[in-house]
Each structure stands twice: as C-alpha cells, then as structure tokens.
Amino acid sequence: MDRWIPGALAIVGAVLLVLWLSGDEVKGLQERRPPAQGSGGRPKEPRILIKEVGRLRKSDGRPADLPGAWPRFRGKSFDGVAADQPELARSWGKNGPEVLWSVPVGEGHAGAAVLAGRVYLMDYDEAARRDALRCLSLEDGKEIWRFSYPVEVDRLYGMSRTVPAVTQKYVVGFGPKCHVICLDAKTGAFKWGYDLVGEFNAKVPSWYAGQCPLIDDDHAIIAVGRGEVLMMAVDCETGRIAWKTPNPRKWEMTHSSIMPMQFNGRRMYLYCASGGIVGVSAEDGRVLWEDRSWQVSFANVPSPVILDGGRIFLSGGYGAGSRMLRLKEKDGNISTETLFTLTQRVFGTEQHTAIFYNGYIYGVTLGGQLACLDLSGRPVWASGRTKRFGSGRGPYLVANGLLYVMDDKKGALALIEATPLGYRELARAKILPGPDVYGPMAMAGGRLICRNLNTLACLDVRRK
C-alpha cells in the first residue's frame, strides 16, 4: 500500500495546482475587446506611394562600438532567449538596474531591434502625422537617422506595435496601417515600400498591425491576407516579389508573426492567420499543411513556438488557452496531430509569446501569474496570487538562465530563475511609469531595452 502513496500525492498536487491557477485570480478581470468591426462610415484609406512621399532625416548620433545583437522579434533564434550575454547581475538595489539612457517615443508598444551598435524602432510621430523607422545609438540613444512617410493614425491603445527586422544590409519595418518598408540598415536609404491595404487588399487588424516582419535569406517574408495573397516573399534589394502564397479561404492578417521551422529537411514558415495555422514552403510559397482547429477570437497575438520533434506550441487569449501540435509526414504529405490542449485558466498567454527554455515552457497568463509547464502540458508551478505581473500583458525574455518579466500595470521589472524547481524571484524594482507597459523587450551585450507608452529606456543589467 505504501508504494502507492508518492504517486497519489503527485496526482493530488497537480490537481490542486490546476485548481489554484483556475481560481479567483481571473475573476473580475476584463478582457480588452476590439472596437466594432465595419467601416464606421470612414472613407477608404488612400494608397500611399512611400517612394514618392518618404523622407530621410539624418542626425548627429553615431553607431556604438558595443557587442550584442537582438536583430528581430524574439531575438536571434526566434525564441525569446538572449544567448551569449556577459555575466548578469542576480540582484539589484531598491532602484533597480542603472538606466543608461532614455528617449521619448511616440505613443505605442513597438519594441526595438539591435545590431551593430544601432537600435531600430518603428515609431509614430503624432505631431507630423508620419510613421517613422528610427535608428538610434546603442551607446546613448541619440538618433542617427529616421525615415518617415505621412499616414493618419489615431490613438487606439497606442499606435505602433511591431519590431523591425535587421541584417547587416537591410532593415524592414511594418507600420500600424500595414505599410512595409525596406531601408539600407546603415544609412537609412530607401529600398522599397508596399502599402498592403492599397496594393493587396489587406485588412488592418483591430488595434492596428502587430505583425513583426521576418528577413530570411535576404527576403522579407510578409503575411498579407484577406485578398488573393496569404503570404509573400520580397527581395530586400530590389523589392521584387519572389513568390506569393494563394489565399483561397480569404484568411485575414492577425497580430501574430511568422516563424521559420525546419521539418524533415524542409524549411517552412508558420503563420497563425484568422482561420487557422498554416505551414508555407520557404522555397516557393506553397502551402504544405494547414490546421483550422487553432483559432483565437478577436485577436490572435502570440506567435508559434517551435520545439524539436516537429512540435509546435500555440497559446492565446480570449478563451483560446493553449495547444501542442505535432507535424507528421507520410508519402510526402504533412499533417498535424494534437498532443494536448489546455484551457485559458490553466495556461493561455494573451499578448506575448511563451518561451521554451531547457525543456520547459514559461509564460505570463491572464491574471498576471508567471507559470511553468512541462512538455506534456502538466503545470509545474505558478508564481502565486501575491506575485503577479499586472494584467498579464507585459513582456518577458530569458538570458543566462534568468527570466526578466515586466509588470504591465506598475512598470516593475522582476528577475526570476528560469527553473522547473519552483518560482524563485531574485529581485524586483519599478523602472518605468505604468500602466500599459506592453512593448517587447530586447537584450544585447547586457543592455536591456524596454519601453512604456511614451519612453524607450536602456538598462544596464550586467554584474558590476
């Protein structure tokens, strides 16, 4: 009889943890709902010829001679993990990490990309009524150049929301109303631009575009949707479209971003569109597979998390919860199977994408608790009711085995060990005025770049 006791206790413990996660911590919270759909009597958006109206302005900032890179949404490896960092501090004083610099930015939640001592930000200049892709110095935040073009954008829980993609040669930005531009990464010189609404009949998502562009093999990979094109690859040098993925189901653009994946020797791009998740061939844009069982009502924001063994972890808000898929191939045809599903009360990240690190999945769920899952979908731990992170819409990343997690309401940054052994908070300090601290963070060379609604700040998180 005694030999059954440990197993029974483990089962009881898991059930209690699920009940804890599903308890009253989510009661009384109100999910943000988008404005009513429809034209609302507004005239059709005029097509913007960015080449003709775009303007480059150079300033006195200089690129920094500093190491480190975060060249795109979710970093170098698309996983939210900042590898190759110097030794990082494991504790802070009451004022938190040193603020190296801060600069005012347009109202929004766009995150930064970092490469070659430069910080890139897709911004909105409300006074001039222009989208602006800005290049700043990693050393002091001074502007090096900005490329802007006129577009009317109104406040809607902020304006800009995307992270640029940058290589040594190119930087690609994605504006709030679905204008895509490609510039020379060093000089800001214009390469090409597309108005996805005016040229491809795309539809601007509720709360404006949140899709972060991808550069792969010197091609910008862009999800379009609604019209005849679901996805396309654009040559960064020439602006020529290399291939287009047909869109017979008329799936629309979401806030989710495209993620690359290798499976059985094939490279593909995964995208959570309005009607499901799809895998597209990187070679020619053909649809290799689709799964219509994964849909998020109102706003599909988190992106697919790629794991080994053909597994894909999906998570979302608005009741979606989370799901683990696995790809299978037979006779050259790829299909999906569902390994597990979890309700929103157990694990569901509304705004930011979960992080897979050292065999476990971490994410801030609705209600603001940081939670850890194993790869079978079993809850391992949660931060608890007294250790929350606002409404659960703040950003987080991993570096050197540490989770950096932002409270979106208070602007407090917490430092937590990324371990399945339990919730171990090492430090917490308010660094930005809240609320609405939603923008994705970036880390390069021990410098953590974060923002609130109107300020971009660079923190020194290295060990002194």
DOZA-428164 format. One record per residue (C-alpha): residue in one letter; z, y, x. Coordinates in steps of 0.2 Angstrom, whole numbers, plus 5000, padded with zeros to 4 digits. Layout:
BEGIN
aZYX...
END
This chain:
BEGIN
m500050005000d500550125014r498750115021w498050205006i499250355007p498250455020g496650435011a497450484994l498250635002a496550695009i495750674992v497150774983g497050904997a495150934995v495350944976l496751074977l495651174989v494151174977l495351224963w496051364974l494351434978s493951424959g495551514954d495851684948e495251774963v493551794955k494251844938g493952024934l492552054947q490952124940e489352074947r488052214951r486652194939p484952274942p484352414930a483252354915q481552294920g479952384915s479052544919g480352654910g478952774907r478652804926p476852834932k476152714943e476552734961p475152824971r474452724985i475052795002l473752795016i475052785030k473752805044e473252975037v475053045032g476152965045r476953075059l477653035076r479053145082k479753125100s481453175105d482553185121g483353015120r483052885134p483052695133a484652625141d484752515156l485852385147p485752205144g485652115127a484452095113w484552075094p482752085090r482652045072f483652005056r484951875061g484651895079k483551795092s483751625085f483751675066d485451605064g486651755064v487351695081a487451815096a487151705111d487351745130q488651885127p489851945141e491751895139l492351975122a494052045118r495151925107s496252065101w496252245098g497352395096k497852465079n496252575080g495052435084p493652425096e493152585105v491752675096l490452715110w489352825098s488952855080v487552945072p487153005054v485852905045g485052915028e485952835013g485652645013h486152475020a484752445033g485352355049a484752385067a483752285079v483952295098l482852265113a482552335130g483952465128r483252535112v483952525094y482752515080l483252575062m482152585046d482852735038y482552865024d482553055027e483053115010a482853305014a481053275020r480753135007r480053015020d480352835026a480752845045l480652705058r481852775071c482052725089l483752765097s484552745114l485752595115e486752705128d487252855117g486252845100k485152985104e483452975096i481952935107w480652945093r480352925075f478852885064s478852935046y477752955031p478053035014v478752924999e479852964984v481352854984d482852894973r484652834975l484952664969y486452594978g485752664993m483952674999s483452575015r483952395016t482952305029v483052265048p481452295059a480752155069v480352205088t479552125103q479152195120k477452265112y477752285094v478952345081v478752315062g479652405048f479752365030g480152525019p481152525002k479552534992c478652395001h477652495014v477452395030i477152475047c476752415064l477052535079d477052515098a478852465102k479052585117t478052745112g478052735093a476152745092f475452695075k474552525075w474352495056g475152505039y475052425022d475552485005l475952314997v476052384980g474552494980e473452364990f474052194984n474952224968a476652184974k478152224964v479652324972p481152214969s482652284960w483752394971y482152414982a481452304996g482752195006q481452085015c481552095034p479952065042l479551925055i478451935070d477851765076d476551735089d476051925089h475851915070a476851995056i477251875043i477551965026a477951895009v476951994996g477051904979r476551954961g474751964964e473551844972v474451834989l476151754991m476251775010m475151835024a474951845042v474452015050d473852035068c475052155076e473752235087t472352255075g473052245058r471852115053i472451985041a472351815049w472751715033k473351735015t474351615005p473751604987n474951634973p474351544958r476151544950k476251734952w477951714960e478651884965m479451964980t481351944982h482652014994s482651855004s481751855021i480551725028m481251605041p480251495053m480551305054q479951155064f479750995055n478950835061g477850935074r477351065061r477851245061m478151325044y478851475036l480151455022y480251585009c481351604993a480251684980s480651724962g480151544956g480751434970i480751404988v479151364997g478551305015v476951385021s475951315036a476051435051e474351385056d473351435041g474551485027r474351335016v475751285005l476451125012w477851104999e478751194986d480451164976r480551254960s482351194957w483151334968q483051504958v484351644958s484351764943f484151944946a484251954965n483851814977v484551894993p485151765006s483851685017p483651495020v484751425034i483851295044l484851145051d484250995060g483650835052g482450935040r483951005031i483951175023f485551265016l485251385002s486551504994g486551644982g487551744969y487351774950g487951594947a486751504959g488051434971s487351334985r486251184988m485751075003l483951015003r483150895015l481250885019k480450715018e478650665023k477650515018d475750495021g475650675027n476450745011i478050845012s479350844998t481150884996e482750804990t484350874985l485850814996f487250914986t487451064975l489051174974t489551294960q489751484964r491651454963v491551334977f490351414988g489051554985t488551704996e487851844985q487151964998h487251895016t486651735023a487851595028i488051545046f487851375053y488851355069n489451205079g489251085064y489951195050i489451325038y490351485036g490151625023v491051755013t490951704995l491051804979g492851864978g492951904996q493551745004l492851685020a492551495018c492051345029l491051195023d490651035032l488850975031s489250855016g489751005006r491550975007p492651135008v493651135024w494651295022a494651465015s495451625021g496551645005r496951774992t497851885005k496451885017r494951945008f493452045013g493152164999s491952104986g491151984997r489552085001g490052135019p489152075034y489651945047l489051865063v489651745077a489751775095n490651675109g491551565096l492151715086l491751775068y491551965066v491751995047m491752165038d492652215023d491352305012k492652405002k493852465016g492652465031a493852355041l493252235054a494152065057l494051945072i494251765067e494051605077a492451505071t493351335070p493551205057l495351185061g495851325049y495751515046r496351595062e496251785062l496551865078a496352055074r495852175060a495552365060k494752495050i493252565059l492152645045p492552735029g492152625014p491552575001d489852495002v489852435020y488452315017g487252335031p486952185043m487752195060a486952175077m487652125094a486852155111g487752145128g489452155120r489052305109l489252285090i488152395080c488652415062r488552545048n489152615031l488152705019n487852865030t488352815048l487752705061a489052655074c489052565091l490752475096d491252405112v491952235109r491952175127r493552115135k494252265146
END
